Amino acid sequence: MSDRYEHHFHEQTVEQYDNLLTLARYLVVNAGTIDAAGGLLFDRAYMLDFEPMPEGVAAHPPAAMPPLAYGPLAGIGALPGEDWQDYCQRAFGIEIRPYDPFCLWLQSPLWARTEPSALGAGLRIVYVLDLGVPHDHVEISMGQAWTDYDDSGFLWDKLDMVPDAGTLPLRQWPEWIGAPTLNARRAAIPLNADNLRQTLIEHGIARPEDITGVSEEEIRQLEFTTGALPRSYRQVLSVIGRRAGRLVDDRELQIYADQLPEVNRMGRERRAEWEAEGGEPIPDDAIFIGARYGMSPWFILAEPRAYHPREDSPVFLFDTDTGKVGQVSISVWGWVEGLVRDAEIFIAEGIPEKNARRGHRTELPPLALQYKQQAQRDRNITIAMMAGAVLLGVTLYLIYRLTT
């Protein structure tokens, strides 16, 4: 089944289900008041450090709060001494974790710049109760994938409310791509871990000795700085993570494993700068996998720490000149295919290679091997002659000593 149709389902008791529906209805009904008072707080700590505690919210509510913190105001009371982790676990069946799909779907920091309304947060809660969290929830919260949580009549039916047609949808989302089309596009990508090496050799991009990947241990060490990598990108690194002939000019395009720490440092710095300037959202755990002249990096999405592992990732381009973000490939393998295609064009047009990463042959060509063997023979003869001369000298010296 396509991941376009996969959802993370959250189990709740009947009481927790009713509480979530009550909270959703409160956010929707009071959306105008909440937004006017300061709006929602999309908390980077996902409420673990939010104050006041649940007991204090009803008496002294702050101007801006995370969506789940409106529970006490919606009539879902807190028990004495409960912190937010305990409250959300008991009232909603939600364990507050940074990479929990429900937490990200509801109050990820990305929503602050994509669709921050209280109405949207309420509808996202109802969407989970009806369908679960969509597999591509990170892409949606970035504004880079289609959704209908803000324009579905079924969700309004669950709320027993009638939508205001003049305000919906809340955002212009990307065009919808059906699962059959998406699967066909992925299947049309010819490259994979089994044929990448041979493709580079057959197309004259690299010789066998030019292609070297990084080890599993090196990938694990890299993940300490980048975060958990999708399986497809781990495969790419294992084949060409160290060098790949003239696939790229490595001073123009930085894609190799030894260049990634600097690429990620630059990407994070530029992301922070554009976040303050109103650039398009990028996840905090985005993994930058390459850059052109040290700028405008490509990035992929980290493997989730919960529920389904991410086998692959779309590839996005972060334009550091404008702060814009756009998807350039539906797959890591599609991105690599683009690099291969560019290298083929340069070869066909006779453009000389520059700053290629070449290896050393373990065997010499026949003529070079012949010269090497002849040089070795000459060296052996020279050594033998020198040894003979020394022996002759010693013999003559002994004869002289014995006869005088």
C-alpha positions as CSV (number, residue, x, y, z in Angstrom):
1,M,0.0,0.0,0.0
2,S,1.3,3.5,-0.8
3,D,2.4,5.6,2.1
4,R,0.1,8.2,0.8
5,Y,-2.7,6.2,2.3
6,E,-0.9,5.1,5.5
7,H,-1.9,6.9,8.7
8,H,-0.6,6.6,12.3
9,F,-3.6,5.6,14.4
10,H,-3.8,6.7,18.0
11,E,-5.6,4.5,20.6
12,Q,-7.7,6.3,23.2
13,T,-10.3,5.2,25.7
14,V,-13.9,6.4,25.1
15,E,-13.3,9.2,27.7
16,Q,-10.1,10.3,26.0
17,Y,-11.8,10.3,22.6
18,D,-14.6,12.5,24.0
19,N,-12.1,14.8,25.6
20,L,-10.2,15.3,22.3
21,L,-13.5,16.0,20.5
22,T,-14.4,18.5,23.3
23,L,-11.1,20.3,22.9
24,A,-11.4,20.4,19.1
25,R,-14.9,21.9,19.4
26,Y,-13.6,24.5,21.9
27,L,-10.8,25.6,19.6
28,V,-13.1,25.8,16.6
29,V,-15.9,27.7,18.4
30,N,-13.4,30.1,20.0
31,A,-11.0,30.4,17.1
32,G,-11.6,34.1,16.6
33,T,-11.1,35.0,20.2
34,I,-8.0,32.8,20.6
35,D,-6.4,34.2,17.5
36,A,-7.2,37.8,18.5
37,A,-5.7,37.3,22.0
38,G,-2.3,36.2,20.8
39,G,-2.9,33.0,18.9
40,L,-1.6,29.5,19.5
41,L,1.9,28.8,20.8
42,F,3.7,26.2,18.7
43,D,6.0,25.1,21.5
44,R,9.4,23.7,20.5
45,A,9.6,21.8,23.8
46,Y,6.1,20.3,23.0
47,M,4.7,21.5,26.3
48,L,7.1,19.7,28.6
49,D,8.5,23.1,29.8
50,F,5.3,25.1,29.4
51,E,4.0,27.1,32.4
52,P,1.7,27.5,34.2
53,M,0.8,23.9,35.1
54,P,-2.6,22.5,34.1
55,E,-4.2,23.5,37.4
56,G,-3.2,27.2,37.0
57,V,-4.4,27.6,33.4
58,A,-8.1,27.9,34.1
59,A,-7.5,30.7,36.7
60,H,-4.7,32.6,34.9
61,P,-4.5,31.6,31.2
62,P,-1.6,33.1,29.3
63,A,-2.4,35.1,26.1
64,A,-0.8,32.3,23.9
65,M,-0.8,28.6,24.6
66,P,-0.2,25.3,22.8
67,P,-3.4,23.7,21.4
68,L,-3.4,20.9,24.1
69,A,-3.0,23.5,26.9
70,Y,-6.6,24.7,26.2
71,G,-7.9,21.5,27.6
72,P,-8.6,22.9,31.1
73,L,-10.4,26.0,29.5
74,A,-12.5,23.5,27.5
75,G,-13.7,22.0,30.8
76,I,-11.3,19.0,30.9
77,G,-10.2,19.5,34.4
78,A,-6.7,18.8,35.8
79,L,-6.0,16.7,38.9
80,P,-4.0,18.2,41.7
81,G,-0.2,18.2,41.1
82,E,-0.5,17.1,37.5
83,D,2.2,18.4,35.0
84,W,1.5,18.6,31.3
85,Q,2.9,15.1,30.6
86,D,0.6,13.5,33.2
87,Y,-2.4,15.6,32.2
88,C,-2.1,14.9,28.4
89,Q,-1.5,11.2,29.1
90,R,-4.6,10.9,31.3
91,A,-7.0,13.2,29.6
92,F,-6.1,12.5,25.9
93,G,-3.9,9.4,25.8
94,I,-1.0,11.4,24.4
95,E,2.5,10.9,25.6
96,I,4.3,14.2,24.9
97,R,7.4,13.3,22.9
98,P,9.3,15.5,20.4
99,Y,8.9,13.0,17.5
100,D,5.4,11.7,18.3
101,P,3.4,12.0,15.1
102,F,0.3,13.3,16.9
103,C,2.3,16.0,18.7
104,L,3.9,17.1,15.4
105,W,0.6,17.0,13.5
106,L,-1.1,19.1,16.1
107,Q,1.5,21.6,17.4
108,S,4.8,21.3,15.4
109,P,6.7,24.6,15.2
110,L,6.3,24.3,11.5
111,W,2.6,25.2,11.8
112,A,3.6,28.6,13.2
113,R,4.5,29.7,9.7
114,T,2.3,27.4,7.7
115,E,-1.2,27.5,9.2
116,P,-1.3,28.7,12.8
117,S,-5.0,29.2,13.3
118,A,-7.0,27.8,16.3
119,L,-9.6,26.7,13.7
120,G,-7.0,24.6,11.9
121,A,-5.6,23.1,15.1
122,G,-9.2,22.0,16.1
123,L,-9.8,20.5,12.7
124,R,-6.5,18.6,12.8
125,I,-7.6,17.0,16.1
126,V,-10.8,15.8,14.5
127,Y,-8.9,14.6,11.4
128,V,-6.8,12.3,13.7
129,L,-10.0,10.9,15.4
130,D,-11.4,10.1,12.0
131,L,-8.4,9.1,9.9
132,G,-5.2,9.1,12.0
133,V,-2.1,11.2,11.4
134,P,-1.1,11.1,7.7
135,H,2.2,9.5,6.9
136,D,3.4,12.7,5.2
137,H,2.5,14.9,8.1
138,V,5.9,16.6,8.1
139,E,5.6,17.6,4.5
140,I,2.1,18.9,5.1
141,S,3.1,21.0,8.1
142,M,5.9,22.5,5.9
143,G,3.2,23.4,3.3
144,Q,4.9,21.1,0.8
145,A,2.1,18.4,0.5
146,W,-1.6,18.3,-0.1
147,T,-4.2,17.9,2.7
148,D,-7.9,18.5,3.2
149,Y,-8.1,18.6,7.0
150,D,-9.3,22.2,6.6
151,D,-11.9,21.6,4.0
152,S,-13.6,18.3,4.8
153,G,-17.3,18.2,5.4
154,F,-17.0,14.9,7.3
155,L,-14.9,16.6,10.0
156,W,-17.5,19.3,10.5
157,D,-20.2,16.6,10.8
158,K,-18.2,15.0,13.6
159,L,-18.2,18.4,15.4
160,D,-22.0,18.8,14.8
161,M,-21.2,22.1,13.2
162,V,-21.6,23.8,9.8
163,P,-18.4,25.2,8.2
164,D,-18.1,28.8,7.2
165,A,-17.6,28.4,3.5
166,G,-16.1,31.9,3.2
167,T,-13.0,31.0,5.3
168,L,-12.2,27.6,4.0
169,P,-9.8,26.2,3.0
170,L,-7.4,27.9,5.4
171,R,-4.4,27.8,3.0
172,Q,-3.7,27.1,-0.6
173,W,-2.1,23.6,-0.5
174,P,0.0,22.0,-3.2
175,E,-1.8,20.0,-5.9
176,W,-3.0,16.6,-4.9
177,I,-1.1,13.6,-6.3
178,G,-2.9,10.3,-6.2
179,A,-1.2,7.2,-4.9
180,P,-1.1,5.4,-8.3
181,T,0.6,8.4,-9.9
182,L,3.0,8.8,-7.0
183,N,3.9,5.1,-7.1
184,A,4.3,5.2,-10.9
185,R,6.7,8.1,-10.6
186,R,8.8,6.3,-8.0
187,A,8.8,3.1,-10.0
188,A,10.0,5.0,-13.0
189,I,13.3,6.0,-11.2
190,P,15.8,3.5,-12.6
191,L,18.5,3.9,-10.0
192,N,18.8,1.8,-6.9
193,A,21.4,0.4,-4.6
194,D,21.9,-2.6,-6.8
195,N,22.7,-0.8,-10.1
196,L,24.2,2.6,-9.1
197,R,27.8,1.4,-9.2
198,Q,27.4,-0.3,-12.6
199,T,25.5,2.7,-14.0
200,L,28.4,5.0,-13.2
201,I,30.9,2.7,-14.8
202,E,28.8,2.0,-18.0
203,H,28.2,5.7,-18.5
204,G,31.8,6.6,-18.3
205,I,31.3,8.7,-15.1
206,A,33.6,6.6,-13.0
207,R,36.0,3.6,-13.1
208,P,35.6,0.8,-10.6
209,E,38.4,2.1,-8.5
210,D,36.8,5.6,-8.4
211,I,33.7,4.4,-6.6
212,T,33.9,4.0,-2.8
213,G,31.3,4.2,-0.2
214,V,31.4,4.6,3.6
215,S,31.0,1.8,6.1
216,E,28.0,1.2,8.3
217,E,30.1,2.3,11.3
218,E,30.9,5.6,9.5
219,I,27.3,6.1,8.7
220,R,26.4,5.6,12.4
221,Q,29.0,8.1,13.4
222,L,27.6,10.6,10.8
223,E,24.1,10.1,12.3
224,F,25.3,11.5,15.6
225,T,25.5,14.9,13.9
226,T,22.8,14.7,11.3
227,G,20.1,12.5,13.0
228,A,18.7,9.2,11.8
229,L,18.9,8.8,8.1
230,P,16.3,7.3,5.8
231,R,17.2,3.9,4.4
232,S,17.5,5.1,0.8
233,Y,20.1,7.8,1.7
234,R,22.1,5.3,3.8
235,Q,22.3,3.1,0.7
236,V,23.6,6.0,-1.4
237,L,26.3,6.7,1.1
238,S,27.3,3.1,1.3
239,V,27.9,3.1,-2.5
240,I,29.3,6.6,-3.3
241,G,29.7,8.3,0.1
242,R,33.4,8.8,-0.3
243,R,34.0,9.2,-4.1
244,A,32.3,8.6,-7.4
245,G,34.7,9.7,-10.2
246,R,33.4,12.7,-12.1
247,L,29.8,12.5,-10.9
248,V,30.3,16.0,-9.5
249,D,32.9,18.7,-9.3
250,D,33.4,18.4,-5.5
251,R,34.3,22.1,-5.2
252,E,31.1,23.1,-6.9
253,L,28.8,20.5,-5.4
254,Q,29.4,19.2,-1.9
255,I,27.7,15.8,-1.6
256,Y,30.3,13.5,-0.1
257,A,30.3,12.2,3.5
258,D,33.4,14.2,4.6
259,Q,31.7,17.4,3.4
260,L,28.3,16.9,5.1
261,P,29.2,18.3,8.6
262,E,30.1,21.6,7.0
263,V,27.0,21.5,4.8
264,N,24.8,20.8,7.8
265,R,26.4,23.6,9.8
266,M,25.8,26.1,7.0
267,G,22.2,24.8,6.4
268,R,21.3,25.2,10.1
269,E,22.7,28.7,10.3
270,R,20.9,29.9,7.2
271,R,17.7,28.2,8.4
272,A,17.9,30.2,11.7
273,E,18.5,33.4,9.8
274,W,15.6,33.0,7.5
275,E,13.3,31.8,10.3
276,A,13.8,35.2,11.9
277,E,13.2,36.9,8.5
278,G,10.0,35.0,7.7
279,G,11.4,32.4,5.3
280,E,9.5,29.2,4.5
281,P,9.6,26.6,7.2
282,I,12.2,23.8,7.5
283,P,12.0,21.1,10.1
284,D,14.5,21.4,13.0
285,D,15.8,17.9,12.3
286,A,16.1,18.4,8.5
287,I,19.2,16.6,7.1
288,F,21.2,18.7,4.6
289,I,22.7,16.3,2.0
290,G,24.5,18.7,-0.4
291,A,25.1,22.2,-1.4
292,R,26.3,24.2,-4.4
293,Y,29.3,26.4,-3.6
294,G,28.4,26.1,0.0
295,M,25.0,27.7,-0.4
296,S,21.4,26.7,-1.2
297,P,21.5,23.2,0.3
298,W,19.4,20.2,-0.5
299,F,17.8,18.5,2.5
300,I,15.8,15.4,3.3
301,L,13.5,14.5,6.3
302,A,14.9,12.5,9.2
303,E,13.7,9.0,9.9
304,P,10.9,9.2,12.5
305,R,11.8,8.0,16.0
306,A,8.3,6.6,16.5
307,Y,6.0,4.3,14.5
308,H,6.9,3.7,10.9
309,P,10.6,4.1,9.8
310,R,11.0,6.3,6.8
311,E,12.3,4.2,3.9
312,D,12.8,7.1,1.6
313,S,12.4,10.9,1.7
314,P,11.5,13.7,-0.8
315,V,14.4,16.0,-1.5
316,F,13.9,19.7,-1.0
317,L,16.0,22.7,-2.1
318,F,16.5,25.6,0.4
319,D,17.2,28.7,-1.6
320,T,19.4,30.7,0.8
321,D,19.0,33.8,-1.3
322,T,15.3,34.0,-0.9
323,G,14.3,31.8,2.0
324,K,12.1,29.7,-0.3
325,V,11.8,25.9,-0.1
326,G,10.7,23.7,-2.9
327,Q,10.6,19.9,-3.5
328,V,13.0,18.9,-6.3
329,S,12.5,15.1,-6.2
330,I,10.0,12.7,-4.7
331,S,12.8,10.4,-3.7
332,V,16.5,10.4,-2.8
333,W,17.1,8.1,-5.8
334,G,15.5,10.6,-8.0
335,W,17.9,13.3,-6.7
336,V,20.9,11.0,-7.4
337,E,19.5,10.3,-10.9
338,G,19.6,14.0,-11.6
339,L,23.3,14.2,-10.6
340,V,24.0,11.2,-13.0
341,R,22.0,12.9,-15.8
342,D,24.0,16.1,-15.4
343,A,27.3,14.2,-15.5
344,E,26.2,12.4,-18.7
345,I,25.4,15.7,-20.3
346,F,28.9,17.2,-19.4
347,I,30.6,14.1,-20.9
348,A,28.5,14.2,-24.1
349,E,29.3,17.9,-24.6
350,G,33.0,17.3,-24.1
351,I,33.3,19.4,-21.0
352,P,36.6,18.5,-19.2
353,E,36.2,17.1,-15.7
354,K,37.2,19.3,-12.8
355,N,37.8,18.3,-9.2
356,A,36.7,14.7,-9.8
357,R,37.3,12.2,-7.0
358,R,39.4,9.5,-8.6
359,G,40.8,6.4,-7.0
360,H,44.0,4.5,-7.8
361,R,44.2,1.4,-9.9
362,T,45.3,-1.7,-8.1
363,E,46.6,-3.1,-11.5
364,L,48.6,-1.3,-14.2
365,P,47.8,-1.3,-17.9
366,P,49.8,-3.9,-19.9
367,L,52.5,-1.5,-21.2
368,A,53.0,0.2,-17.9
369,L,53.2,-3.2,-16.3
370,Q,55.9,-4.3,-18.8
371,Y,58.0,-1.2,-18.0
372,K,57.6,-1.8,-14.3
373,Q,58.7,-5.4,-14.7
374,Q,61.7,-4.4,-16.8
375,A,62.7,-1.8,-14.2
376,Q,62.5,-4.4,-11.5
377,R,64.8,-6.7,-13.5
378,D,67.3,-3.9,-14.1
379,R,67.2,-3.1,-10.4
380,N,67.9,-6.8,-9.5
381,I,70.8,-6.9,-11.9
382,T,72.3,-3.8,-10.4
383,I,72.0,-5.1,-6.9
384,A,73.6,-8.4,-8.0
385,M,76.5,-6.6,-9.7
386,M,77.1,-4.4,-6.6
387,A,77.1,-7.5,-4.4
388,G,79.6,-9.2,-6.7
389,A,81.9,-6.2,-6.7
390,V,81.8,-6.1,-2.9
391,L,82.6,-9.9,-2.7
392,L,85.4,-9.5,-5.2
393,G,86.9,-6.6,-3.2
394,V,86.8,-8.7,0.0
395,T,88.4,-11.7,-1.7
396,L,91.3,-9.6,-3.1
397,Y,91.8,-8.0,0.3
398,L,92.1,-11.4,2.0
399,I,94.5,-12.6,-0.6
400,Y,96.7,-9.5,-0.1
401,R,96.7,-10.0,3.7
402,L,97.7,-13.7,3.4
403,T,100.6,-13.0,0.9
404,T,102.2,-10.1,2.7
